[in-house]
């Protein structure tokens, strides 16, 4: 009987190894999706969708308490928040959408997805889900969208957190020079290009198996026209300083959270933020070491501690 059970267990294990190995070779996107589902379940998040304005929004939602809305950056999606989500859903009601045009949310061919239009779409989302008086957190491009939305609808925002945010003045770096020259580092055609783009955003580039990189390359190629069009929209002066020009309209507590060695949005943007917030009743700033442009992924525990402290203080 024992031998039969061991044989059965051995057969099951062998089948699982074949299934996982076959999926990795021939359908690696399934494994990536399964891992995202696992991380979302661990964070007690459920995936939902809603029609708000011109967009079918797909988003994660979970946890109880004060509401926090997390907005991702350029060429990213809601999954970038899954490392910090378990530490936030323990204390907060957390909503994490794919921004319009990105991830699983819908996209209208030929429509503009610049900061101003995305802020308008964010208002549709907030009104539809009744998320008024939430803490709005925006990373990179999502920071500019969150900031412009907060400036235009201050009555609906309890607090604002800007993480390595786009839309501010900062000391010109190599990334800024390339962007002004029209070179988009977020497009790539192969594994080497993916690694170059990752090195621009991460202090320590995470190890990603080759077949998973192939999924990201295929996705980048499929969305190439949209990525390039949006990148060119954001290069416009009105967009590059979309948040800077509205800082004096922010009348809620504001947190600026940066990685010290950000290669994309230089940490000098934090000075521009502090100097421009003339009407914010409270200004908090925090600089993390050992990360580049993705603190929520490279320093999730420190990130969640800073955000939680800010949220509870107000």
N, C-alpha and C positions, 0 to 999 in steps of 0.2 A: 504493500500500500504506500509506504514512504517513497519507494523508488518511483512509483507511478506519479505521485504528487510532484516529486522533483522533476520528472520528465515533463509534466504539464507546465510547471513554472518555467522550465527552460525553454519550452516551445513558445510560451507567451512572451518571454523576454526577447527571444530571437525575432519574433514577429514585430515586436515594438521597435527593435533596433533597425529592422528592414524598413518599417514604415517611416521612422524618423529619418533614416539615411536616404530613403527614396524621396521624401519630401524636401530634404535639404538640397538634393541634386536637381530635382525636377520641378518642385513647387516651393521654393524657399519663402515665398510671400505668405504661404499658409503658416509656417512656423513663426514668422514675424507677427502675424495677426494673432496667433495663439498666445504669444508672449505678451502682447499688448492687452489681450483679454485677461491674462493672469495678473498682470500688474494692476489693471483697473479693478478687478475683483479684490485684490489685496488691499486696495485703497478704499473699498466699499463704494465704488463708483458704478453707476449704470449709464449705458450709452442711450441717448435719446435724440429725437429730432423734432423740429418745429418749423413751420413756415412763418417767417417774420419779414415783412416788406417784400423785397424781390428775391430773397434768399431762403433756401431750405437749409437751415442750420443743423449741423450734427454736433452734439456736445456730450460731455460727461457731466454727471451730477451726483452728489452724495454728501453725507454728513449732515449734522444739525448744529445750529448756532447762528451767529452773525454770518451774512453772506459775503463770500469772496469770489470775484470773477477774475479768471486768469486768462490773459490774451498772449498768444505766441507771436513770434517774430517772422521776418521775411523768409520765404522758402521753408517754413517749418509747419508744424501741425500740433494738435492738442496733446499728442503723446509726449512732447518734451517736458510736460509737467508731471508725469506719472511717478517720478522718483520722490518729489516733495509732497505729492497728494496724500499719502497715508498719514503724514505728520500734520496735515491741515484738516482732513476730514474728522480727525479725533476731536476737534474743537469748533469747527466751522461748517457751514453749509457751503460747499464748493461747487462752482460751475465753471467748466473748462470747454469752450467752444473751439471748433475749427472756424477760423475767420472766413468770411465770404470769399470764395474763389480758391481756397486752400483746403487741403485734406479732403474730407468727405463732404464738406459743405458745397452747395451748388455754385455754379459760375455762369454768368451770362456772356456769351461771345461778344466781343467788341465793347463791353462796358468798361468804365473806369473804376479801378480799385486803388486809387490814391488815398492819402490819409483822410482828406476831408470827406470823401464819399464813404469810406469805411466807417468813419465816426457817425455818419448819418445812419448807416446800416446797423451799427452797434446800438443806436438809440431805438431802432425798431425791435431789436432782440430784447433789450432791457424792458421796454414797455410791454412786449408780448408775454414775457415770463414774470413780469412784476418784480424786477430785481432792483428797484429804486432803493437808494440809501445803502448800497453795498460798498465794500472796499473794492475798487477797480485796480487790478494789477496788470501792467503792460510791460512786456519785454521787447527791447529793440524796436522794430516797426510797430509792434503792439503797444509799446509805451507811447509813441507819438499818437496813435489812434486813441488810446485811453486818455491822454492829456487833452487832446483837442475835444473829445467828447465831454470831458469834465468841464472844460472852459465854456462850452456851448450849453451844457445842461448841469450847472453846478447844484441845482436843487435836488438832483437825483443821485448825487455822488456823496457818500459819507466821508470816505478817505480815498486818496490816490497814491499808488506806489509805482514808481518808475524804475525799471530795472535795465541798466545799460541801454538807455533809451535813445532812439533815433529822434530827430527833429530839433536838436539843440546845437548851439555852437560848440565846437571843440577844436583842440589843437590838431592841425592837419597832419595826418599820418599816411602811411603807404596805401592803406585801404582807400582813404579819401581821395588821394591823388589818382588812383586807378579808376575810382568811380566817376570822378570828374572827367576823366579821359574816355569814359564810356565802356570801360572794361568791367564786366560782371563776373566776379570770382565765384558766384554761386551756381554757375552752369558748368557741367562737366559731361564728358562722353565716355569715360572709362574709369577703372578702379583708381588709377593714379590721380585723375582729376578729383575724384571723391575724397581721396586722402589729402590733397592740397586744400580743398575747401574746408575739410575738417580741421586741419592744422591752423587755419585762419581763425576758427571759432573756439577751439579747445586748447587749453594749456597742456593737457596730457590727452592726446588723441585716443579715444577708447578703441579697444580691439574689436573689429567687426569682421566676422568670417567672410571670405570672398564671395560666396553665393548670395549672402545678404547684401553686400555692396552692389552686386549686379541688380538687385531689386531696386535699390535707390537710384542707380544709373538709369535704369529703364524708366522709372517714374520721372526723373529729371528730363529725360529726352521727350517723354510724352507731354510734359507741361512746359517745354522750352519756350514756346511763343508767349505764354502767359507770364512766365518768370521774367523774360526779357522786356516785355511791354511794361510790366509793373515796375521793374528796376529803372527803366527810363523815365517813368512818371515820377518816381521818388527822387530822381536826380534834379528835378526842377527846383529852382530857388525857393519857391513858395512852399514846397514840400519838405525840403531839407531843413527849413527853419519853421516848419508848421507849428511846432510846440513852443519854440523860443518866442515867437511873436504873440503868444497867448498866455504866457506865464503870469502876467499881471491880472488875468481874469480868474485865476485859481484861488478860491476862497475857502478851501477845505484843507485839513491836515495833509501834508505831502511827505512821502518818503522817497529819497533817492538812494538806490542800492546799486553799487558798481563793483566790478572786478578791477583790482588795481592795475592789472596788466592787459586790459582789453585792447585787442589789436584792431577792432572794428570801430567802436565808438570810444574814443580816448576818454580816460577818467577825468580829463579837464572839463568835460561836459557837466560834471557835477558842480563845478564853480559857476557855470552859466545858469544852472538850475537854481542854486542858492541865491545868486544875485538878482534873478528875475522874479522870484516869488515875493512880491511886495505886499500881497494881501492874504497870504496863507496864514492862518492863526497858529500853526505849528509846523516846523520844518525839521525833519529827521534825516540824517545821512549816515550811510554805512559803507565801508570799503572792505571787500573780502580779498584776501591773499590766496595765491595758489590756484587761481582760475583765470580764464580769459573772457570770453563773451557769453558763456553759458553757465552762470552760477547755479541755476536751479538743477543742472545735471552734474556739474563738477563738485559743488559744495551744497548738496541738498539739505543736510542737517543745519548748517550755519544759516543758509538761506531761510529755511522755515522758522528758525529761532528769531531772526531779525524781523521777519514779516509778522509772526505771531505777537511779538512784543509790541510792535507798532500798532497792530490791530487792537490789542487789549488795552493799550494806553489811551485809546480814543473811543 
